[in-house]
Amino acid sequence: MSKNSIIAYLALVSITSVTMVGCITTSSKYGSAGEGGVMPKSSVARSGVVSQIGARDPLLAPYPRSYWLDQRQAKAMMPRAQAALATGEPELVVNMAKAKLARSPSDPAALTMLAAALTMSHQYDLAAYYAEQLEHVQPGNSYALNVKGIAAMLAHKTTMSDYRVAQEYFQKAMDNDPTQIAAGLNLGSLQLELGNARGAATVFKTVAERCGECTAAQIGYGRALARSGEFSAAADVFKDVLRKHPENPAAQYNLALVYKNGFQDKAKAQSYLFAVIKNSHNRDQGLKNRAQIVLRSLSGQKALDERARLAADPAPSVDEQDAAILMTGAQGESEEP
């Protein structure tokens, strides 16, 4: 399994802390994997902020981006640091958090933000170190466990043993904190990569319940259902996402795969693949490229099916060939091999 294929979600804090995620590119309205905007009110208090490592826009947030930009002007250091994380600028947080720790070496908020900022900057070993310090201060802290899981999964030449350790950290983070979303997204994604589709479906369903059916969890749940062969249920999930976010390219692409692989409906599959490619809100060029590849495979299969049909037709008799020549006045063109 390639580490490049793994999606890593980073937990940061709730309303006073923030939950950060490393996943797919999002935009303020449509998002590849999530809303990229304001969370449903019912889940704000439970879930805090979920964002992408390196992304400017949160995947889920209780407030719009303008709120976090305003918080960047706050006099207090912690609101400024939290806002910088929520707007995807971790490099600004490292120095602020270290300055706070110089005065208060065991400050849990500073340790949380520093571990999160380092993870967002892909400094996984150092992030794991500060996560360990956070666990000394607050044993079983779910954000620390999530960071340690990401480090185990991505920090070095990973073995299956490392993946098992990462799964244990993510599971423990979920068990310790019923508001934890990012660790569940990590656990579900890793189980999908390891081939445990049914286990991933269970995890993503739990996460969806925690986050008010947020799109990231629904996309994961739909993918897990599809890999489990539950194509009708998967299609329902992706269609539900598209009802709420008609331009969501991840839902369009995965629904195309369901129609192609599950229902053998090439026409429907092609229509959703074309939607992915033509989607002006889709900033994920890799997704567009994959849609192009699947489209080409469908076109090639269509040609093969036509050749098979022609091969199955009985060959015309000599009399029928002569009649055709008399009617057209010329030999007909043969099909290209």
C-alpha positions, 0 to 999 in steps of 0.5 A: 500500500502506498502512503500517497494514497492514504488520507490523514485527518488531524484533530485539533480543537473544538470551539475552544480548541479546533479539529483539523483534518488532512484530506481532499481539497475543499472550496468554500461552497462545494468541496471535494470531500466536504461542505467546505463551509458552516456545519449544521447547527446541531453538530457545531457544539459536538464537532468543532472545526474539521479542516484539511492539512494545508488547506485554506478553507475548513472542511467543517466549521461552526463559523465562516472563514470571515470569522476566523480572519477577524479572530486573527486580529485578536489581542490574545495569543490563543484565539489568534493561533486557533484562527491561523490553524483554522485558515490553514496557516500552521507556520504562524502557530509554531512560534506562538505556541512555543512562546506560550510553552516557554512561559507555561511548559505544560499548557495543554492548549499550546501543546495541542496547537503545536502538535497540530501545526507540526502535523499540518506541516508534515513534521510528523515525528516532532508532532508525535513528540509534543503529542506525547507531552500532551498525554503526560499532562492529559492522559488519554487526550483524543487529539494527542492520540490522533496525532500519534496515529498519524505519525505511526501511519505516515512518519517513516517507512511504514510496515503493517505493524505501524498501520496496526499501531495507528489503528489502535491510536485512532480507535482509542481516540474515538473511544475516549472522546464521543465528539472526536471526528477526525480520528474516526475519518482516519480509522475508516480511511485506513481500514479501506486502504487495508481492505476491511471495507465492512469495518470501514463502513461501520466506522464511517457510519459512526462518524456521520452520526457524530458530525450530523452527516457531514459530507466527508463521513458520507463519502467514506461511508458510500465508498466502503459500502460500494467496496462491500458490494452494497451498491444500492446503499452506496448509490443512495448515500452519494445521491444524498450528498448530491441533493445537498451539494449538487456540484460535489465532485467526489460524490459525482465520481464515486456514483459513476463508479457505482453505476459502472461497476455495480449496475453496469449502466455505462450511460449513467456512469459516463454522465457523472464522469462528464459532470466531474470533468466539466465541474468548474468548482472541482479544483482536484485535477487528479480527480478529473484525470481519474474520471478521464481514465474511467471514461476512456475505459468505458469507451474502449469497452463499448467498442469491444462490445460492438465488435463482439456483437458483430462477430456473433452475427451470422456472416452474409451469404454470397447472394446477400453480398451481391445484392448489397453491391447492386444496391450501393454500387460499391463494396462496403467498408470493412470494420477496423480490426 
